[in-house]
Amino acid sequence: MAKDAASAILAEGAVRLADVTATPSNAPAALGGGSRYAQGGALYWKGGSGKPTLLAPA
């Protein structure tokens, strides 16, 4: 897959996210999108600005 190719995930039912040990590096803002990840049981979104946003506390 090309580095700048669009990506998508379709999931039905439960999806498990394991905790990351470090905040993920992010795609460049010019590409849009971001990263959704779990840390300490909390759910975060890190967008193109690079700032993590808490979506749901642990």
N, C-alpha and C positions, 0 to 999 in steps of 0.2 A: 504494500500500500504506500502511496506517495506521502511524503511528510505533511503536505498541505491538503490531503484528501479529507473530505467530510466523513464523519463517522456517526454511527447510530447503534443503539442497543434497544431491542424490543424484548421485554421480559414479562411473563405472566406468572402470577403467584409471588411467593416470597423471594426476595433478593438479599443475600448476605454480603455486607461489606466488612472485611476485616480491618481492624485498626492499622493505620500506617504509623511507622516509627518517626517519620519526619513529614512536614508539609510538602506536598508534591510541587515540583517545578511546573510551570504553566506554559501553555501555548502562547505565542506572541499575541498581543492585543489585536493586531491586524487580521489574524485568522478568526477571531471571535471565539465563542465557546468558553470552556473552562474545565475545571476538575471538581467532581463531587467525591468526597472522601470521609471516612470516619476516623476520629482521633479521640481516644479516651472514652469511647462509646457515644460521643456526640457526632452529629452529622454536619458537615461544612460544605460550602461552595466557594471555590476560588476562581473568580472570573478573570478576564483579560487585564484588569487593573493590577492583579496580583494580590489584592486584599482579600483574606479569608472572611467569609460571612457565616455565622452560626445559623444553621437552618433548624436544628432540633437539639436541645440539650440532652445529656446522658440521663 
